[in-house]
Amino acid sequence: MNFDLPEETREMYDMVVQFAGRDLTPPEEFEAADFRRRWSLAAGQGLVGATVPVAFGGSGLDAVTAAAMMEALGFACPDTGFAFSVAAHLFAAVMPLVEFGSEEQKKTWLPALCSGEQIAAHCITEPEAGSDALRLRTRATRDGDCYVLDGAKCFTTNAPVADVFVVQAATTPGGGYFGLTTFLVKAGTPGLRVGPRYDKLGLRGSPMADVYFDDCRVTEESVLDEEGSGAGIFSTSMRWERTCLFAAYLGAMQRVLNSTIVHVREREQFGMPLGGFQAVSHRVVDMMARQEAARLMLYKAANGLAVGDEDEIAPALAKIAVSEAAVQMGLDAIQLRGALGVLDGEAEALLRDAIPARIFSGTNEIQKNNVARALGLGSPTTPRRGTRKERKAT
């Protein structure tokens, strides 16, 4: 078993590192225009459409190669929030369209979403439906050949800059797994409104906001797959997100680990480098071990995704491992820098950016529930009907 990336993938990794380090330095404060500028540059490198088939303007990469590209972006881009936005666009919003969209929907949306002309946002979380994602209050009511959307979404990544929203809404209130439907809603549609951009603890380079739907009318052609298949589509998007998005954190951790090693080699106290103290050197080894273990778990999940495995355990475990390792990496990097660590810099930035990782894409506690249930240890769930695509494959 070879644990090294293929030579071609490694070359792509190095190209992304060179590009991101050169061209993706953010301004001190978020600027929508500069965000769009960097987005266009990333699109030019094939990043925002990495896993989209070439026929629709993407790079046609599999999950393993895409994870490597996200890892490279996280390593070299000083703005982890920007890397997060790219990944959320691609894995949470674009991949559902790739896997469940009609040919007409793909032709209409994918080329612009890959070229950087348009940005996508995924609307799922609500004020009263975070971890309990099946109890959405946003409603989609059928009215002739249209649906009328009413409700509110929160913590929507890319909402302030999005051109299209992938929206989960309840078409059968109380219908649980079979009651949700996915819609493609164009920005500017009457009845759709985006709230002010959040001021956040971390991931500050990723614009997020609330999204409101008030008598927002969309045609039935806006439905992704079919009515009632929203939960299945959401589950598929989360397998992509919990795997490939978190690869960006692997890169950010490696960057901070590298600089921490340099710091403890060069910083002297009591007449010797910090790294000469066993308490320090052992902490660095622990940092490396956690990052390496998380990396192996993530690439195992990515390989499963690449070969079509629908296992939910590997992505959940990878998500837990990467997010917990990133938080601890930030804490350790700050501790080893002493007072310097609490100043503005990459150690404290990693910690701020890592803390949300234990919450989004399903909290780590929810991931443990998912794994336990897959092992036959949790509460039984309603049997899945599956999406139209899944039913056709059986």
N, C-alpha and C positions, 0 to 999 in steps of 0.2 A: 504494500500500500504506500503510495507516494503522497507525502504531505505537502510537497512544494507545488506552487502554481505552475502550470505549463508555461513554456518559454514565451509563447505569443501573449498570454495573459499578463505575464510579468512585464513585458515590453509595454503593453497598454497601461499597466499600473504606473510604470515610470513616466510615461507620457502625461498621464493625468497629474501626477505629483509635480512635474515640471510646469505644466500649464497653470494649475491652481496656485502654486507658490508665486508665480509671476503675475497672474492676471486677476486673481480673485480677492485681493486685499480690500476689505470694506472701509467705508468712511467711519469716523468716530461715532456718528449718530446715524440711525437708519434713515435712508433716503429712498423713496420709491423709484425715482428715476435711475439711481445707481444700481438698485436691486435689479431692475429690468436690464440694465446694461450688462451686469455680470451674468444674468440669466441667459441672455443672448449668446454670450461668450461660451457658457457651459453647454448650451444647445449646439453650438458650432463644433464642440468636441464630442457630440453624440451622447452626452450624459443624461439629458432630460427625457430622452426617448430610448434609453439603452436597451431595454428588453422588449421594445415594440418591433414587430417584424419589419424587415427592410422594405417590403412592398408598401407599407404605410408610412415610410419616412424614418423608421427607427434604425437602431444599430443591430438588432436581431441577436442580442447576447442572451445566454442562458443565465440562470440564477447565480451560479458560482462565479462566472465572469463579472456579472453585474455587482455582486458583493465585493469583488476585488476592486472594481472601479469606485464604489462607495467608500471602501476602506482608504483608497488612495486620496479621494477627495477630503475625507475627514482628517487625514494625516497632514496634507499640505495646505488646506484652506484654513486660515486663522479664524474664520467665522463659521463655527459649527452650526449655528442657526441657519445659515444659507444652505449648507449641505443637507440639513434636516428638511428644508423646504423642497429641495430638488427631489429627495427621496420620497417625501409625502406625496408630491405631485405624481411621481412615476408609479409608486407601488400601491398607494391607497386609492388613487383616482384614475390613472391611465390604464393600469393593468386590468381592472374590472371591465373597462371598455374593450380592451384587447380580447379578453377571454369570453365575454358574454354579449358584446355588441353585435348588432346586425351588420352586414356588409355595408349598407348605406350609412349607418352610424359611424363605422370605422373610417369610411372615406370622407365623411363630413368633418370629423373631429381630429383624428390622429395626426395627419400631416402637420397641422398648425401646432399641435401640442408637442410634437417632436422637434419642430424647427425653432421653437422658442417664441413664436409669434403669440401663442396663447399659453396661459397657466391654468392648471386645474386645482380645485379644492374639494375635499371630501367632507360632507356634512353628515355626521352621525351623532356626536355627543350633544346632549341636551341638559339643561339645568337639573332636571329630575330623572335623567336617564344617562348615567355614565357607565358604570360597570354593568348595570342592568339594561343592556342595549336593546333588548327585545320589547321594552315597555315605552316605546317612543310616544310622545304626545303630538308630534307633528303629524298632521293628517293629510291624506291625499284622497279627496272625494271625487268620485266619478261623476261627470256631468256631460252626457252625450259622448262625443269623441274626444273629450278633454278631461283633465284632472285639475282640481283646484287644491293648491297646497296652502296650509295654514299652520303656523307654529314657529318655533325659534330653535336655533342651534347655537352652541357655544364652543369655544376652544377650537375654532375651525382654522387650521393651518392654511396659509396663503389667501384667506378670504379677502383681505384688503386689496390684493392685486390680481385676483382670479378673473378669468374670462368665462369659465364654465364651472358649474358646481355639480358634483355627483352627490345626490341627495337621497338619504334613506327616510322614508315616510311610511306611516301605517295606513294601508288601504283596508285592512280588516282590524279595527281596534279590538284589542284583547285576543287577537288571533295567534299571538306568540310567534313561533318560528315561521309560520306560513302567512303571517299578517303583514309583513313588510315588503315594500316594493322600492326599487331603485330608479331614480329619474335623473336625466341630464338636463340641467337648467342653465340657460345662457345668462351671463351677467347682463343687467339692464332690462331683464324681463319685468314687466309691470308687476308690482307686488313683492318683488325681491329687494331687500335692503340690507346693506352691510354696515355694522356698527363701527365705532372707533377702534383703532388698532390698540391691542393690549400693551401695557407696560409690564414686563415679566421679570421674574427672578433670573431665568436663564434662557438660552436659545433666542437671545434678543434680536439676532439678525433674521429671524423667521417671523414674518408678519402674521398675526392671528387676530381674529375678531369674532363677534357674534354675527349670526346671519338670521334675518327675519323673513318670514313668508306670510303675507297678508293678502288673501284672495289672489294668490299667484297662479295664473292659469297656464298650463302647458298641454301640448297635444299628446295623444297616445303614442305618437312616434318618439316621444321623449323617454318612454319606458325602456329600461335596460333589461334584456332577456324577456321576462314576462311578469305579470302581476303575481305577487306572492313569493317571488324568488329572491327578494332582497337580502334575507338573512344568509342564504347560501353564498351570494355574491360578496357580502361583507366578510364572511368567514374566509373566503379565498383571498381577498385583499389583505386580510390580517396575516395570513401565512407569508405573503410576500413582505409585508411591512415588518413583521417580527423577525424576519431573517435578514433581508437585504438592507433595510434602513439602518439596522443596528450595526452594520459593518462600518458605518461612518464613525461610530464610537470607538471601534477597534483602532482606527487610524488616529483619532484624537488621543487615545490612551498611549499609543506608541510614541507619538510626538512628545507628550509630557513625560513619559518614562525616559526617553532619550535625554531630554534636557535636565531631568532630575539626576541622572547618572553623571552627567557633566558637572552639575552643581556640587554633588557630594565628593567628586574627585578633586575639584578645584578649591572649594571652600575649606579653610583651615580653622580649627579650634584646638586649644591646648597643644599647639605645636605639631598637629598632624591633620591630614585631610579627614573630613567627616566620614568618608567611606571606609576609613581604617577602623572605625568603631563598629564592633559587632552588631550592636543594636541598630545601627544605621544600615549596614550591609545586608543584614537579614531582612529588614523592612523592604529594601529594594528588591531582593530576591522574591519576597512574597508578592510584591507588585507585579513582577514579571510573570510569576507562576499563574496568578489570577488572570492576567491578560492573555497568556498563551492558552490556558484551559478554555476561556471564553471563546477565543478565536477558533479552536478546534470544534467546539460545539456549534458555533455559528456556521462554519463551512460544512459540517455534517448536515445541518438543516438545509443549507443551500443546495447541496448535492441531491438531497431528497426531492426538493422542489424542482430541480432541473430534470430529474428522471420521471416526474409525474407522481411521486409518492404523496398521498394525501394525509400522511401522518401528522397529527396535531401536537404530538409530544415534543419532537425535536425543535420546532420553532418556539414553543413555549419555554423549554429549558434554555435555549439559546438566548431568548429575550431576558430571562431572569439572570443568567450568568453574566451577560454583557453589561446590563444596567447596574447590577450590584458591584461588579468589578470596576466600572467607571466611577461610581460614587466613592468607593474605597480608594481608588487611584487618586482622585482629587484630594481626599482627606490626607493621604500619606504624602502626596507631593507638597501640600501646604506645610505639613508638620516638618518635613525635612528641610524646608526653606526657612523655617523659623518665622521671625517677624516679617521677612520679605514675602512670605507666602500669603499674607493677608492683604498685601497691596495688590493693585491692579496688575494682572498678569495671567499667563496661561494656566497656572495651577488653580487659582481661584475660579477662572473662567470654566475650566473643565468641571469643577464641582458644581457650579451653578447650572451648567448645561446638562450634567448627568443626573441631577436630582429628578427632573421631570421624566427621565427615562424609566424610572420605576413605576410611573403612573400611566403615561400614554400607551396606546396599543394594548390596553387591558392591563390593569395593575398587576404587580408581581403576585399579589395574593390570589387574584383571579386566575393567573396562569397556573398556580399551584393547584387550584380547584380543577382546572381543565385537565391537568396531568393526572390528578387523582381519579377523576371521572373516567378518563381513558383507561386507567388501570383497574376499573371496576370498583373503585373505592368511594366514589361520590354518589350524589343523588341521581337517579335516572332522569333523563330528559325526554322531551317529546321526540318521537322518531322523525328523522329528516325525510322530507319529500325530495329534496335536491333541486337544483336548477334545471332548466330545460336542457342545457348542455350535458349535465351529468346523467340525466335520464336517457338521452340519446345514446350515450356511451355504453349503457347496460343492455 
